[in-house]
């Protein structure tokens, strides 16, 4: 499970950002399962110990 705010949905695909070997964020394709609107199940594409990049919230101007 991950907070749904960490998942980017685009063109019927879901992505999360992980740090690559250069410690830079890189998008990774995942498959999602059930969602309760706050958290989403990750069916494949990540292992449990993987740390996902969490960006700070965008400020509204």
C-alpha positions in Angstrom: 0.0 0.0 0.0 1.1 3.5 -0.7 -0.6 6.9 -0.3 -2.4 7.6 -3.6 -0.8 11.1 -3.7 2.5 9.4 -4.4 1.2 7.7 -7.6 1.0 9.5 -10.9 -1.7 8.2 -13.3 -1.2 8.9 -17.0 -2.6 7.3 -20.1 -4.0 4.2 -18.3 -0.7 3.7 -16.5 0.5 4.3 -13.0 4.0 5.5 -12.0 5.9 6.3 -8.9 9.2 8.1 -8.5 12.2 6.2 -7.2 15.8 7.4 -6.7 18.1 6.0 -9.4 21.8 5.1 -9.0 22.7 8.8 -9.3 20.2 9.7 -6.5 18.0 11.4 -8.9 14.2 10.8 -9.1 13.1 8.5 -12.0 9.6 7.3 -12.8 8.9 3.6 -12.5 5.9 1.9 -14.0 3.7 0.0 -11.5 0.5 -1.9 -11.5 -2.1 -0.8 -9.0 -4.9 -2.7 -7.3 -7.7 -1.6 -5.0 -7.9 1.9 -3.7 -9.9 3.5 -0.8 -9.3 7.0 -2.2 -6.4 7.7 0.2 -4.2 4.6 -0.2 -3.7 2.4 -3.2 -2.6 -1.3 -3.4 0.6 -1.9 -5.4 0.1 -5.2 -7.3 3.5 -5.2 -9.1 6.5 -3.0 -9.9 7.8 -2.4 -6.4 9.1 -4.6 -3.5 8.1 -3.8 0.0 11.4 -2.2 1.1 11.6 0.2 -1.8 11.5 3.9 -0.8 9.4 6.1 -3.0 10.2 9.8 -3.5 7.8 12.0 -1.7 7.8 15.6 -3.1 6.7 18.5 -0.9 3.1 19.7 -1.6 2.8 22.4 -4.3 1.9 25.9 -3.0 -1.1 27.5 -4.4 -0.4 31.1 -5.5 
